[in-house]
Amino acid sequence: MNAHDTKSLLILSPGLPKSREGEPAFAEPWQAEAFAMTVHLHERGVFSWSEWAEVLSQELYKPGRRADAADYYDCWVAALSRLITELSITSTANLEMLTRKWQHAAEATPHGKPIRMENASNL
């Protein structure tokens, strides 16, 4: 399967926000990055389309979702996080540590500048 086919499959993800042209729509750069990471991992055979769709659907149908679906990419990231820990690509503890480090780096980054992990304090 080539990159175009993979992207085509991921565009079929339940509830994916789309532009008028049918392309994925992203409100923030991190959303596009999460989408790209998912495409990359799927292309590398880390998980199948059916695995992805099942886990994403579970996240999307959890109680407490926002009525306006503004939390769609939060569900996307939660699904990706679940898959990479369930498939033993990383541990939950490592993922939590990286999340804290990223948050520290974001807080230490001036507005409008790229977030760099080296800006994080040592945790």
C-alpha contacts under 8 A as a table, 3 or more apart, distances in Angstrom:
res1	aa1	res2	aa2	distance
1	M	5	D	6.02
1	M	6	T	6.69
1	M	43	E	7.28
2	N	5	D	5.36
2	N	6	T	6.32
2	N	43	E	7.33
3	A	6	T	5.06
3	A	7	K	6.11
3	A	39	V	7.75
3	A	43	E	6.77
4	H	7	K	5.15
4	H	8	S	6.08
5	D	8	S	4.95
5	D	9	L	6.27
6	T	9	L	5.13
6	T	10	L	6.26
6	T	39	V	6.45
6	T	42	H	7.24
6	T	43	E	6.52
7	K	10	L	5.04
7	K	11	I	6.06
7	K	39	V	6.44
8	S	11	I	5.16
8	S	12	L	6.81
9	L	12	L	5.32
9	L	13	S	7.21
9	L	49	W	7.32
10	L	13	S	5.18
10	L	39	V	7.27
10	L	49	W	7.90
11	I	16	L	6.73
11	I	23	E	7.36
11	I	24	P	6.60
12	L	16	L	7.26
13	S	16	L	5.66
13	S	53	A	6.46
13	S	56	L	7.82
14	P	53	A	7.54
14	P	56	L	7.70
14	P	57	S	6.72
15	G	72	Y	7.62
16	L	24	P	6.81
16	L	25	A	8.00
16	L	72	Y	7.47
17	P	24	P	5.92
17	P	25	A	5.37
17	P	26	F	7.48
17	P	72	Y	7.99
18	K	21	E	7.57
18	K	22	G	5.30
18	K	23	E	5.24
18	K	24	P	4.43
18	K	25	A	4.66
19	S	22	G	5.18
19	S	23	E	5.32
19	S	24	P	6.20
19	S	25	A	5.34
20	R	23	E	7.50
26	F	29	P	6.98
26	F	31	Q	5.77
26	F	32	A	5.94
27	A	31	Q	7.11
28	E	31	Q	5.56
28	E	32	A	7.15
29	P	32	A	5.31
29	P	33	E	6.37
30	W	33	E	4.91
30	W	34	A	6.12
31	Q	34	A	5.12
31	Q	35	F	6.25
31	Q	73	Y	6.11
32	A	35	F	5.03
32	A	36	A	6.09
33	E	36	A	4.97
33	E	37	M	6.08
34	A	37	M	5.14
34	A	38	T	6.23
34	A	73	Y	7.98
34	A	76	W	7.60
34	A	77	V	6.55
35	F	38	T	5.17
35	F	39	V	6.27
36	A	39	V	5.04
36	A	40	H	6.10
37	M	40	H	5.05
37	M	41	L	6.14
38	T	41	L	5.23
38	T	42	H	6.07
38	T	80	L	7.01
39	V	42	H	5.18
39	V	43	E	6.04
40	H	43	E	5.11
40	H	44	R	6.25
41	L	44	R	5.09
41	L	45	G	6.46
41	L	46	V	5.38
41	L	47	F	7.01
42	H	45	G	5.12
42	H	46	V	5.63
42	H	47	F	5.48
42	H	48	S	6.38
42	H	49	W	7.29
43	E	46	V	7.58
45	G	48	S	6.59
47	F	51	E	6.19
47	F	52	W	6.77
47	F	83	L	7.91
48	S	51	E	5.17
48	S	52	W	6.29
49	W	52	W	5.12
49	W	53	A	6.09
50	S	53	A	5.12
50	S	54	E	6.05
51	E	54	E	5.30
51	E	55	V	6.32
52	W	55	V	5.42
52	W	56	L	6.00
52	W	79	A	7.70
52	W	80	L	7.95
52	W	83	L	7.71
53	A	56	L	5.20
53	A	57	S	5.90
54	E	57	S	5.22
54	E	58	Q	6.27
55	V	58	Q	5.10
55	V	59	E	6.40
55	V	79	A	5.57
55	V	82	R	7.72
55	V	83	L	7.38
56	L	59	E	5.15
56	L	60	L	6.11
56	L	75	C	6.97
56	L	76	W	6.24
56	L	79	A	5.10
56	L	80	L	7.87
57	S	60	L	4.97
57	S	61	Y	6.11
58	Q	61	Y	5.39
58	Q	62	K	6.38
59	E	62	K	5.46
59	E	75	C	5.44
59	E	76	W	7.59
59	E	78	A	7.01
59	E	79	A	6.21
60	L	65	R	7.40
60	L	72	Y	7.23
60	L	75	C	5.94
61	Y	65	R	7.56
62	K	65	R	6.66
65	R	69	A	7.03
65	R	71	D	7.03
66	R	69	A	5.22
66	R	70	A	6.41
66	R	71	D	6.27
67	A	70	A	7.87
69	A	72	Y	5.44
70	A	73	Y	7.72
71	D	74	D	5.08
71	D	75	C	6.45
72	Y	75	C	5.21
72	Y	76	W	6.33
73	Y	76	W	4.54
73	Y	77	V	6.09
74	D	77	V	5.21
74	D	78	A	6.15
75	C	78	A	4.94
75	C	79	A	6.07
76	W	79	A	5.15
76	W	80	L	6.22
77	V	80	L	5.00
77	V	81	S	5.95
78	A	81	S	5.05
78	A	82	R	6.10
79	A	82	R	5.08
79	A	83	L	6.21
80	L	83	L	5.15
80	L	84	I	6.25
81	S	84	I	5.39
81	S	85	T	6.26
81	S	95	L	7.83
82	R	85	T	5.32
82	R	86	E	5.88
83	L	86	E	5.08
83	L	87	L	5.88
84	I	87	L	5.20
84	I	88	S	6.15
84	I	89	I	5.09
84	I	90	T	6.18
85	T	88	S	4.93
85	T	89	I	5.86
85	T	90	T	5.29
85	T	91	S	5.40
85	T	92	T	5.98
86	E	89	I	7.72
87	L	90	T	7.95
88	S	91	S	6.41
90	T	94	N	6.48
90	T	95	L	6.81
91	S	94	N	5.16
91	S	95	L	6.22
92	T	95	L	5.06
92	T	96	E	6.08
93	A	96	E	5.11
93	A	97	M	6.16
94	N	97	M	5.05
94	N	98	L	6.18
95	L	98	L	5.15
95	L	99	T	6.12
96	E	99	T	4.99
96	E	100	R	6.25
97	M	100	R	5.18
97	M	101	K	6.17
97	M	123	L	7.95
98	L	101	K	4.96
98	L	102	W	6.01
99	T	102	W	5.06
99	T	103	Q	6.18
100	R	103	Q	5.06
100	R	104	H	6.24
101	K	104	H	5.11
101	K	105	A	6.16
101	K	117	M	7.12
101	K	120	A	5.74
101	K	121	S	7.34
101	K	122	N	7.83
101	K	123	L	6.91
102	W	105	A	4.99
102	W	106	A	6.09
102	W	117	M	6.25
102	W	120	A	6.86
103	Q	106	A	5.04
103	Q	107	E	6.21
103	Q	120	A	7.89
104	H	107	E	5.12
104	H	108	A	6.23
104	H	119	N	7.64
104	H	120	A	4.99
104	H	121	S	6.61
105	A	108	A	5.08
105	A	109	T	6.21
105	A	115	I	6.32
105	A	116	R	6.27
105	A	117	M	5.54
105	A	118	E	7.15
105	A	119	N	4.82
105	A	120	A	3.93
105	A	121	S	7.27
106	A	109	T	5.20
106	A	115	I	5.59
106	A	116	R	7.69
106	A	119	N	7.90
106	A	120	A	7.70
107	E	110	P	7.91
108	A	119	N	6.12
108	A	120	A	6.80
109	T	113	K	6.50
109	T	114	P	7.35
109	T	115	I	5.90
109	T	116	R	7.65
109	T	119	N	6.93
110	P	113	K	5.71
115	I	119	N	7.62
116	R	119	N	5.59
116	R	120	A	7.67
117	M	120	A	5.52
118	E	121	S	7.81
